[in-house]
Amino acid sequence: MTPPFTTAAPLDGVPHGFFGRRGGVSAGELASLNCGLGSGDDPALIAENRRRAADAVLPGAALAGVYQVHGRRCVTVDAATDLAARPEADALATRTPGILLGILTADCVPVLFADREAGVVAAAHAGWKGAIAGITDATLDAMEGLGARRGAIAAAIGPCIGRASYEVDAGFVERFVADDPANERFFAAGRPGHAMFDIAAYVAARLAAAGVTRIAIGGQDTCAEAGDYYSYRRACLRGENGYGRQVSVIGLG
């Protein structure tokens, strides 16, 4: 079975896909396309799910990933890279065909990048810590190091937690406003002492401020759309024992 995935118009012509939780072999709370190596799922099932996702986008390609730590490091991947090493980082970039770059999320923001002219692609995991630390900026820098041109890079933001589901406290808001007073616009009023955070809009604004002119936002809410996406926050609210991770991938054919 080929698992369903979504694509983004700015990345047309570049093999890529944002996957959800459908089309895999995992069971129970982790059903079904769980691609998270740290989820506690059967490794054989995870491997099959990852294979299905990779083959759906770029058949036969090797899937590269990292050990995500909510930081701002982007690693460069090429034919000599040990793809099983999974270094601590939150983004990957490459100009080597036949490699799929994969990012795992369960509410955080997956961002896929491409400069078709230069033949450079990248993928980033932007949780709130990495987003405010500048993971997308670091990714753009890494792409330029491989020959990409900032003005030619397109970016797509995939399924992530939506503003209506992302309640944060006043201290969280203060942290972002202290970094930049203009960040107040990404928060909507919530219950007393709280606000609702639009992390997708924040990441898009960071990309635009960095010089990216073609940006797409998928608009899905991983927390609210339980049948289609995994969500850390939803799992916590429901008292579930674990949660799966969806994968977002991009590569060069």
Phi, psi and omega in degrees: 000134176269119182290146179287151176208164178249158177233174181230134185305320180298342181256012179307137180093350178246126179301120181198164177189143173254114182264157173248218184257002183266150172095016182244196187240358179287160186232172177067219181297340182263004181297137000229331181263055179285119181249011185275114181294337181257021186270350183085004179284164175300122182304328180292324178290319177299315180299319179293319178297317180294322178296317180298317180295315181297314183292334179292331184258315182213085186307131178086354182284149174278140181259118180259141178216177179227167173271102190285133187231012180062042179245207182229026180267133174244129180257150177263134183244136175215189185297337181269356184288137173281102187288349178271354187287324181048069178294158177289115182189172179230013176201157178223149176221149178205159169234013183263121178295155175086004178241129174261130176269127184238137177236136179258140179215160173206053182128325177296170187265119171272132179234126176250140185233150173204137166245098184297323183296317182274345183070048180230133178229164179203162177219138182226146175254116184241089165283177185296324180294313179292325180297312182287335178283342176103035180298324179290324176296317179296324179293317178298320178299317180296321178296318177298326177296338178264003177108001178288159177245127187309317182289346181259357183278130173254150181224147178227131179261124184265194183302129180206175179295135182271164182302322182295342181253351191256080177276133179229162181268176185296326179296324177298312180300316182299324180298317181287320180292327177293326178291322179197115181306332180293345180292349180301334183291348180270003181242132175252156182298140176232203177291164184310130179080007183222167177212168179249124189259129176262085185290327179297317179294323178297313180296319178298320179293322177298318180296316180296319180295334180274357175106008177275126186255345178243107185226130176244144176239123184296318176090000178286155176243103185297328181288321184278331186263074189297327181286342187249336186220152171280152181208122175297314182296317180297319178299319178294316181296328181270353181071030179284156185285335181199181180210148179272177177230136173268157183245145173236134188226154174206146180200184179241128181282000000 
